[in-house]
Amino acid sequence: MSDTPPKPRNWTKRLLVASLALNLLVAGVLAGAVLSGGPKGGLQRFDLTAGPLTRAMDGPRREALRDALRDSGAFRASDRRNIRADMTVLIETVRSDTFDEAAFRAALMRQRDRLQAGQAAVIEAVAAQIQDMSREEREAFADRLENQLRRGPGAGRPDRGETSDQRSGG
């Protein structure tokens, strides 16, 4: 019988790191789309975020939404530094001779908490804008949102110089 301890299953570690990377990608796309307004004439991307909700907002409401998210503090530069630091912890923990599951889980939980804070800020900001809309504004918003979902990312963006009448052929 061998005296060497059994090796931890590498596939579970890799799966956890891949899952975290995907979550961070979604959070990055969310923050980038909301704070920058998306690419102007750039390539379209698969949208896993609140992007359709923000693109369906009319210009002044979209600006108010961006301002609210900036003011919320949910997407601070220090968060990006902390995300990178935690990714370093995860990588070092996985590469270590002995796997420190507690440190690994703690770093993942900090990442999850950051993602949840960002999602909560987006939900609050979008809900506040919709709450402030009149019945007619909500109807127009619903039409634009439906168009976003039907046509995909980048569809019918009012900031590209089109009016809703031009998009509908009127």
Sine and cosine of phi, psi and omega as CSV:
sin_phi,cos_phi,sin_psi,cos_psi,sin_omega,cos_omega
0.00,0.00,0.59,-0.81,-0.06,-1.00
-1.00,0.05,0.55,-0.84,0.04,-1.00
-1.00,0.03,-0.07,1.00,-0.04,-1.00
-0.98,0.19,0.71,-0.71,0.02,-1.00
-0.93,0.37,0.42,-0.91,0.01,-1.00
-0.91,0.42,0.61,-0.79,0.00,-1.00
-0.96,0.27,0.65,-0.76,0.08,-1.00
-0.90,0.43,0.47,-0.88,-0.02,-1.00
-0.95,0.30,0.91,-0.41,-0.04,-1.00
-0.91,0.41,-0.51,0.86,-0.06,-1.00
-0.91,0.42,-0.52,0.86,0.01,-1.00
-0.95,0.32,-0.62,0.78,0.05,-1.00
-0.90,0.44,-0.72,0.70,-0.01,-1.00
-0.90,0.44,-0.63,0.78,0.03,-1.00
-0.89,0.45,-0.68,0.73,0.03,-1.00
-0.90,0.44,-0.67,0.74,0.02,-1.00
-0.91,0.41,-0.67,0.74,0.02,-1.00
-0.90,0.44,-0.65,0.76,0.04,-1.00
-0.89,0.46,-0.69,0.72,0.03,-1.00
-0.89,0.46,-0.69,0.72,0.01,-1.00
-0.86,0.50,-0.66,0.75,0.03,-1.00
-0.90,0.43,-0.69,0.73,0.05,-1.00
-0.88,0.48,-0.66,0.75,0.02,-1.00
-0.92,0.38,-0.59,0.81,0.06,-1.00
-0.88,0.48,-0.73,0.69,0.02,-1.00
-0.88,0.48,-0.70,0.72,0.01,-1.00
-0.90,0.44,-0.64,0.77,0.02,-1.00
-0.91,0.42,-0.67,0.74,0.05,-1.00
-0.90,0.44,-0.67,0.74,0.02,-1.00
-0.86,0.51,-0.80,0.60,-0.03,-1.00
-0.89,0.46,-0.69,0.72,-0.01,-1.00
-0.90,0.44,-0.69,0.72,-0.02,-1.00
-0.91,0.40,-0.67,0.74,-0.05,-1.00
-0.95,0.30,-0.71,0.70,-0.10,-0.99
-0.98,0.21,-0.51,0.86,-0.02,-1.00
-0.98,-0.18,-0.24,0.97,-0.04,-1.00
0.99,0.14,0.10,0.99,0.03,-1.00
1.00,0.08,0.15,-0.99,-0.05,-1.00
-0.96,0.29,0.66,-0.75,0.10,-1.00
-1.00,0.01,0.97,-0.24,0.00,-1.00
0.96,0.29,0.18,0.98,-0.01,-1.00
-1.00,0.08,-0.10,-1.00,0.01,-1.00
-0.93,0.37,0.58,-0.81,0.08,-1.00
-0.98,0.18,0.42,-0.91,0.02,-1.00
-0.72,-0.69,0.35,-0.94,0.08,-1.00
-0.92,0.38,0.77,-0.63,-0.16,-0.99
-0.97,-0.23,0.94,-0.35,0.03,-1.00
-0.96,-0.27,0.29,0.96,-0.18,-0.98
-0.86,-0.51,-0.26,-0.97,0.11,-0.99
-0.99,0.10,0.24,0.97,-0.02,-1.00
-0.77,0.64,-0.75,0.67,0.02,-1.00
-0.85,0.52,-0.60,0.80,0.03,-1.00
-0.91,0.42,-0.68,0.73,-0.03,-1.00
-0.96,0.29,-0.62,0.78,0.02,-1.00
-0.93,0.37,-0.47,0.88,0.01,-1.00
-0.97,0.22,-0.25,0.97,0.07,-1.00
-0.94,0.35,0.57,-0.83,0.09,-1.00
-0.96,0.30,0.21,-0.98,-0.12,-0.99
-0.76,0.65,-0.83,0.56,-0.03,-1.00
-0.89,0.45,-0.61,0.79,0.01,-1.00
-0.94,0.33,-0.59,0.81,0.04,-1.00
-0.90,0.44,-0.66,0.75,0.06,-1.00
-0.89,0.45,-0.68,0.73,0.02,-1.00
-0.89,0.45,-0.61,0.79,0.04,-1.00
-0.90,0.44,-0.73,0.69,0.04,-1.00
-0.87,0.49,-0.69,0.72,0.02,-1.00
-0.87,0.49,-0.69,0.73,0.00,-1.00
-0.88,0.47,-0.64,0.77,0.00,-1.00
-0.94,0.35,-0.64,0.77,0.06,-1.00
-0.89,0.46,-0.69,0.72,-0.02,-1.00
-0.94,0.35,-0.40,0.92,-0.04,-1.00
-0.92,0.38,-0.41,0.91,-0.04,-1.00
0.97,0.23,0.15,0.99,-0.05,-1.00
-0.96,0.29,-0.37,0.93,-0.06,-1.00
-0.83,-0.55,0.90,0.44,-0.04,-1.00
-1.00,0.06,0.40,-0.92,0.06,-1.00
-0.87,0.49,-0.58,0.82,0.00,-1.00
-0.90,0.44,-0.51,0.86,0.07,-1.00
-0.89,0.46,-0.67,0.74,0.03,-1.00
-0.88,0.47,-0.65,0.76,0.05,-1.00
-0.90,0.44,-0.68,0.74,0.00,-1.00
-0.92,0.39,-0.58,0.81,0.06,-1.00
-0.88,0.47,-0.72,0.69,0.03,-1.00
-0.89,0.46,-0.66,0.75,0.00,-1.00
-0.89,0.45,-0.68,0.73,0.02,-1.00
-0.92,0.38,-0.56,0.83,0.07,-1.00
-0.90,0.44,-0.61,0.79,0.07,-1.00
-0.89,0.46,-0.69,0.73,0.05,-1.00
-0.86,0.52,-0.71,0.70,-0.01,-1.00
-0.87,0.49,-0.72,0.69,-0.02,-1.00
-0.90,0.44,-0.72,0.69,0.00,-1.00
-0.90,0.44,-0.61,0.79,0.01,-1.00
-0.91,0.42,-0.68,0.73,0.01,-1.00
-0.92,0.40,-0.61,0.79,-0.03,-1.00
-0.98,0.18,-0.25,0.97,-0.07,-1.00
-0.88,0.48,0.46,-0.89,0.05,-1.00
-0.87,0.50,-0.62,0.78,0.08,-1.00
-0.88,-0.47,0.74,-0.68,-0.05,-1.00
-0.99,0.15,0.86,-0.51,0.04,-1.00
-1.00,-0.09,1.00,-0.02,-0.08,-1.00
-0.88,0.48,-0.61,0.79,-0.01,-1.00
-0.89,0.45,-0.69,0.72,0.02,-1.00
-0.91,0.41,-0.64,0.77,0.02,-1.00
-0.88,0.47,-0.76,0.65,0.00,-1.00
-0.90,0.44,-0.63,0.78,0.00,-1.00
-0.89,0.46,-0.68,0.73,0.03,-1.00
-0.90,0.43,-0.67,0.74,0.04,-1.00
-0.89,0.46,-0.63,0.77,0.00,-1.00
-0.92,0.38,-0.61,0.80,0.07,-1.00
-0.90,0.44,-0.64,0.77,0.04,-1.00
-0.90,0.44,-0.70,0.72,0.01,-1.00
-0.87,0.49,-0.68,0.74,0.00,-1.00
-0.88,0.47,-0.64,0.77,0.05,-1.00
-0.90,0.44,-0.69,0.72,0.03,-1.00
-0.88,0.48,-0.70,0.72,-0.01,-1.00
-0.91,0.42,-0.61,0.79,0.04,-1.00
-0.90,0.44,-0.67,0.75,0.04,-1.00
-0.90,0.43,-0.70,0.71,0.02,-1.00
-0.89,0.46,-0.66,0.75,0.01,-1.00
-0.89,0.45,-0.64,0.77,0.02,-1.00
-0.90,0.44,-0.66,0.75,0.02,-1.00
-0.90,0.43,-0.72,0.70,0.00,-1.00
-0.86,0.51,-0.73,0.69,-0.01,-1.00
-0.88,0.47,-0.71,0.71,-0.05,-1.00
-0.92,0.39,-0.68,0.73,0.01,-1.00
-0.92,0.40,-0.72,0.70,-0.01,-1.00
-0.88,0.48,-0.63,0.78,0.01,-1.00
-0.90,0.43,-0.65,0.76,0.03,-1.00
-0.91,0.42,-0.68,0.73,-0.01,-1.00
-0.93,0.37,-0.63,0.78,0.04,-1.00
-0.85,0.52,-0.57,0.83,-0.06,-1.00
-0.99,0.14,-0.11,0.99,-0.05,-1.00
-0.99,0.13,0.51,-0.86,0.15,-0.99
-0.97,0.25,0.17,-0.99,0.04,-1.00
-0.84,0.54,-0.69,0.73,-0.01,-1.00
-0.91,0.41,-0.66,0.76,0.03,-1.00
-0.90,0.43,-0.65,0.76,0.03,-1.00
-0.90,0.44,-0.63,0.77,0.02,-1.00
-0.89,0.45,-0.71,0.70,0.04,-1.00
-0.90,0.45,-0.65,0.76,0.05,-1.00
-0.88,0.48,-0.71,0.70,0.01,-1.00
-0.88,0.48,-0.63,0.77,0.04,-1.00
-0.89,0.45,-0.70,0.71,0.01,-1.00
-0.92,0.40,-0.63,0.77,0.03,-1.00
-0.90,0.44,-0.70,0.71,0.04,-1.00
-0.86,0.51,-0.65,0.76,0.05,-1.00
-0.90,0.45,-0.67,0.74,0.04,-1.00
-0.85,0.52,-0.72,0.69,-0.06,-1.00
-0.94,0.35,-0.56,0.83,-0.02,-1.00
-0.96,0.27,-0.66,0.76,-0.14,-0.99
-0.99,-0.15,-0.27,0.96,0.07,-1.00
1.00,-0.08,-0.02,-1.00,-0.06,-1.00
-0.84,0.54,0.67,-0.74,0.06,-1.00
1.00,0.09,-0.08,1.00,-0.07,-1.00
-0.97,0.25,0.72,-0.69,0.15,-0.99
0.85,0.53,0.62,0.78,-0.01,-1.00
-0.97,0.24,0.89,-0.46,-0.02,-1.00
-0.87,0.49,-0.39,0.92,-0.04,-1.00
-0.98,0.20,0.08,1.00,0.06,-1.00
-0.99,-0.13,0.25,0.97,0.10,-0.99
1.00,-0.04,-0.05,1.00,0.02,-1.00
-1.00,0.00,0.53,-0.85,0.18,-0.98
-0.98,-0.19,0.25,-0.97,0.01,-1.00
-0.89,0.46,-0.51,0.86,0.04,-1.00
-0.92,0.39,-0.64,0.77,0.02,-1.00
-0.91,0.41,-0.62,0.79,-0.02,-1.00
-0.94,0.35,-0.54,0.84,-0.04,-1.00
-1.00,0.00,0.05,1.00,0.08,-1.00
1.00,0.02,0.12,0.99,-0.07,-1.00
-0.98,-0.17,0.00,0.00,0.00,0.00
